[in-house]
Amino acid sequence: MSATIKITVKYFASIREAIGVSSESILLDSMQAMSVMALRDVLIAKGAPYADALARGKSIRTALNQVMCDESASLADGSEVAFFPPVTGG
């Protein structure tokens, strides 16, 4: 029997607009999503609008516990993951 972990997921800018929520808590089987990449795949598998907003091939930045990370970053119970589009300054 595997344990579950609770992850807080936050969405920003165009991703938030596409999905329709700014944040949500997700319970995952600890064997299902142990990295940011695996979490993204779980969200994409939920179908539209997640699949469209988080599709592979789209340039998306990620942060784990408010620190920029790549998708290989490991998740733990209570982690906060943020997804946002690249931002340019002007």
Protein Blocks (a to p, Z undefined) as FASTA:
>chain_A
ZZddddddddehjlmmmnopabdcddddfklmmcfklmmmmmmmnopfklmmmgghiacd
ddeehiacdfkbccdehiacddddddddZZ
